Amino acid sequence: MSKSVVIPEELAGVRVDAGLALLLDISRSAAALLISEGNVTIDGVALGKSAKLVAGALLEVTVPERPDPLEIVEEVVEGLKILLDDEDFVVIDKPVGVAAHPSPGWVGPTVVGGLAGAGYRISTSGAPERAGIVHRLDVGTSGVMVVAKTEHAYTVLKKAFKERTVDKVYHAVVQGLPDPLQGTIDAPIGRHPGHDWRFAVIEDGRPSVTHYEVMEAFGKATLVEVHLETGRTHQIRVHFSALRHPCAGDLTYGADPRLAATLGLTRQWLHARQLGFTHPRTGEWVEVSSEYPADLQYALDLLATGSA
């Protein structure tokens, strides 16, 4: 399969591996694999992963045939941690660069593959490649995820997410200072009319509601707590970009590449901090939280000490 992509202005000067990961919504390691195989070219010339993108250039990407893209591959996923192991479900800390489940075009690690490799037996409800998956986090977003082990838990948890009874708390570092300091973003989201790998606030999009509150302001950027009422793809990233306060490091949605470089960010500063839900069998409230991973903590420390 071949794909042609015109390099947008916001990715000018970005390394090919990082830019390709953003453009195709794949992990940086998956992008590096495509590049190392000579499958990424400009004007017929194969690129190295450290080459810099040029705005307006036509990037040609050939995605070779791989084994069944929907096959669950049992593997050890580095950084995938178990936060809570219950007989009905397992709550994990998903590292960046890991997809929830296999999908066409994805060649990197997955949550279901990592759990299978760790010996976990999860629910077989739903599509086979999405075994136990009741919600998802973007490849480039880290944090708390719950996966169902039993068929009953799958049904109950899937319904809870659909009916919005799950408390989903994210932390994000956004550029500048949002005004007001606490508020609700209620704006429909759909696919960007000009870029098929991006989403945007559009009139006929799906209803999307984001609640936020400023936690700490650092001048150049602000740490905010976000509660999602809906769960659209890229919702937090799109909503804050629409406010002109994109997540730091999020070059796809208009972040300043210079600030990203200063903070050492190669992805958006966005973390699924906490997940709360009703236990599918006992009815008790369950709440699990996740610490910031090293790259996000490093960037936050630079901001807090005024080093950025």
C-alpha positions in Angstrom: 0.0 0.0 0.0 1.3 3.4 -0.9 0.4 6.8 0.5 1.4 10.3 -0.5 1.4 13.1 2.0 2.2 16.8 1.5 4.4 18.1 4.4 2.4 20.8 6.3 4.1 24.0 7.5 3.9 23.0 11.1 6.2 20.0 10.5 8.9 21.9 8.7 12.3 21.2 10.2 11.0 18.1 12.1 13.0 14.9 11.9 11.4 12.4 9.4 10.8 9.7 12.0 9.0 12.1 14.3 7.1 13.7 11.5 6.0 10.5 9.9 4.8 9.2 13.3 2.6 12.2 13.6 1.3 12.2 10.1 0.4 8.5 10.1 -0.5 8.3 13.8 2.0 5.5 14.4 4.7 5.0 16.9 8.1 6.5 16.3 9.6 3.0 16.2 7.1 1.9 13.6 8.1 5.0 11.5 11.8 4.3 12.0 11.2 0.7 10.7 9.5 2.0 7.5 12.3 4.5 7.0 15.1 1.9 7.6 13.5 -0.4 5.0 13.7 2.4 2.4 9.9 2.8 2.3 9.9 6.6 2.8 11.0 8.8 -0.1 10.9 12.3 -1.4 11.3 12.7 -5.2 12.3 9.0 -5.3 15.1 9.4 -2.9 15.0 7.3 0.3 15.3 9.3 3.5 17.2 8.6 6.7 15.3 8.9 10.0 17.3 12.0 11.0 16.6 14.0 7.8 14.5 17.1 8.2 11.1 17.6 6.6 10.5 20.5 4.2 7.1 22.2 4.0 5.3 21.5 0.8 7.4 18.5 -0.2 5.6 15.3 -1.3 6.4 12.4 1.0 5.8 9.0 -0.5 5.3 6.2 2.0 5.1 2.5 1.0 3.6 0.3 3.7 4.7 -3.3 2.9 2.5 -6.3 3.4 2.9 -7.7 6.9 1.5 -10.7 8.6 -2.3 -10.4 9.4 -2.5 -6.9 10.9 -5.4 -8.0 13.1 -3.5 -10.9 14.6 -2.8 -10.6 18.3 1.0 -11.0 18.8 2.0 -12.2 22.3 4.9 -10.0 23.3 6.6 -8.3 26.2 5.7 -4.6 26.1 8.4 -2.5 27.8 6.9 -0.1 30.3 3.5 -1.7 30.5 2.7 -1.9 34.2 -0.2 -3.5 36.1 -1.8 -1.0 38.4 -4.7 -3.2 39.6 -5.3 -6.9 39.0 -8.9 -8.0 39.7 -10.6 -11.3 38.7 -13.0 -9.3 36.5 -10.6 -6.8 34.9 -7.0 -5.5 34.9 -6.0 -1.8 35.1 -2.8 -1.0 33.3 -0.4 1.9 32.9 -0.1 2.2 29.1 3.2 3.6 27.9 3.5 5.9 25.0 4.0 4.3 21.6 1.6 1.4 22.4 -1.7 0.9 20.6 -4.7 -0.5 22.4 -5.2 -3.3 19.9 -4.0 -4.4 16.4 -5.2 -2.5 13.4 -4.4 -2.2 9.7 -1.1 -0.3 9.2 0.0 -0.6 12.8 3.3 -2.6 13.3 4.1 -1.6 16.8 3.2 -3.2 20.2 -0.3 -3.4 21.6 -2.0 -3.6 24.9 -3.8 -6.8 24.1 -0.5 -8.4 22.9 1.4 -7.2 25.9 -1.3 -8.6 28.3 -1.3 -11.9 26.4 2.5 -12.0 26.6 2.3 -11.5 30.3 -0.1 -14.5 30.7 -3.3 -12.6 31.1 -6.6 -14.2 29.9 -8.9 -11.4 28.8 -12.5 -11.3 27.6 -13.1 -12.5 24.1 -16.2 -10.3 23.6 -16.2 -8.0 20.7 -13.9 -8.3 17.6 -11.2 -10.9 18.2 -8.4 -8.4 17.8 -10.0 -6.0 20.4 -10.4 -8.7 23.1 -11.3 -7.0 26.4 -10.8 -3.5 25.1 -13.7 -1.3 26.5 -12.0 2.1 25.7 -8.8 3.3 24.1 -6.0 5.8 24.6 -4.2 7.2 21.6 -0.8 5.7 20.7 0.9 8.9 21.7 -1.0 9.2 25.1 0.2 7.4 28.2 -1.7 6.5 31.4 -4.5 4.5 32.9 -6.6 2.0 30.9 -8.9 -0.8 32.1 -9.3 -4.1 30.2 -12.0 -6.6 30.8 -11.1 -10.2 31.7 -14.6 -11.7 31.8 -17.5 -11.5 29.3 -19.7 -9.9 32.1 -17.1 -7.3 32.9 -16.8 -6.4 29.2 -20.5 -5.9 28.8 -20.9 -3.8 32.0 -17.8 -1.7 31.4 -18.5 -1.1 27.8 -22.0 0.2 28.8 -20.5 2.4 31.5 -18.2 4.1 29.0 -21.1 4.5 26.5 -23.4 6.0 29.2 -20.6 8.3 30.5 -20.6 7.0 34.1 -16.9 6.5 34.1 -14.7 9.3 35.6 -11.9 10.0 33.1 -9.3 12.4 34.4 -6.4 13.6 32.3 -3.5 16.0 33.0 -2.2 18.1 30.2 0.4 20.9 29.8 -1.0 23.4 27.3 0.8 26.4 25.9 0.0 29.8 27.4 -2.7 30.4 30.0 -6.3 29.4 29.3 -8.9 32.1 30.1 -11.1 31.5 32.1 -9.0 29.4 34.5 -11.8 26.9 34.8 -14.4 26.1 32.1 -16.1 23.8 29.7 -15.3 23.4 26.0 -18.5 22.2 24.2 -17.6 22.0 20.5 -18.4 19.2 18.0 -15.4 17.3 16.6 -15.0 15.5 13.2 -12.3 14.7 10.7 -10.4 17.7 9.5 -11.6 18.7 6.0 -8.1 19.2 4.7 -6.0 16.6 6.5 -7.2 13.0 6.9 -4.9 12.3 9.8 -6.2 15.2 11.9 -9.5 16.1 13.6 -11.0 19.5 14.1 -13.9 21.4 15.6 -16.4 21.4 12.8 -20.1 22.3 12.6 -21.4 18.8 11.7 -19.0 17.0 14.0 -20.0 14.7 16.9 -20.9 16.3 20.2 -17.8 16.7 22.3 -17.5 18.1 25.9 -14.3 18.8 27.8 -14.2 20.3 31.3 -10.9 21.7 32.5 -9.3 23.5 35.5 -5.9 25.2 35.7 -3.6 23.5 38.3 -0.4 25.5 37.9 0.7 28.3 35.6 4.3 28.5 34.4 4.2 31.5 32.0 5.0 29.7 28.8 2.7 26.8 29.6 0.1 25.7 32.1 -0.7 22.4 33.8 -4.4 21.7 33.6 -6.7 18.9 34.9 -9.2 17.7 32.4 -12.4 15.7 32.9 -13.8 14.2 29.7 -17.6 14.0 29.4 -17.3 12.4 25.9 -14.4 10.4 24.4 -13.7 11.5 20.8 -10.5 10.7 19.0 -7.9 13.4 19.9 -10.6 15.3 21.9 -8.4 17.1 24.4 -5.8 17.9 21.8 -8.4 19.3 19.3 -10.3 21.3 21.9 -7.3 23.1 23.4 -5.8 23.7 19.9 -9.2 25.4 19.0 -8.7 27.6 22.1 -5.2 28.5 20.7 -3.6 26.7 23.7 -2.4 23.4 22.1 -0.8 20.7 24.2 2.9 21.3 24.5 4.8 19.1 22.1 1.7 18.5 19.9 3.1 19.6 16.5 0.1 18.1 14.7 -2.2 20.5 16.4 -0.2 23.7 16.3 2.3 23.5 19.2 5.5 25.6 19.1 8.3 23.2 17.9 10.9 25.4 19.7 9.1 25.0 23.1 8.8 21.2 22.4 12.5 21.0 21.8 13.3 23.0 24.9 11.2 20.7 27.0 12.6 17.6 25.4 9.1 16.6 24.1 8.7 14.2 21.1 4.9 13.9 21.7 2.1 15.8 23.2 2.2 16.4 27.0 -1.0 14.5 27.8 -1.5 11.8 30.4 -4.5 9.7 31.5 -4.0 10.4 35.2 -7.0 8.7 36.8 -9.9 6.4 36.0 -12.9 5.8 38.2 -15.7 3.3 37.6 -18.2 1.1 39.2 -16.9 -2.5 39.8 -18.8 -4.6 37.2 -19.6 -7.3 39.8 -19.6 -5.8 43.3 -21.0 -2.4 42.5 -18.2 -0.7 44.5 -16.5 2.4 43.2 -13.0 1.7 41.9 -10.4 4.5 41.4 -6.9 4.0 40.0 -4.3 6.6 39.2 -1.0 6.7 37.3 2.2 8.7 37.9 3.7 10.8 35.1 6.2 8.9 32.9 9.8 10.2 32.8 9.5 12.3 29.6 6.5 14.3 30.9 7.9 14.7 34.4 11.2 16.0 32.9 9.3 18.6 30.9 7.2 19.6 33.9 10.3 20.0 36.1 11.9 22.3 33.5 8.8 24.5 33.5 8.5 24.4 37.3 12.2 25.5 37.8 12.0 28.2 35.1 14.6 26.4 33.0 12.4 26.3 29.9 
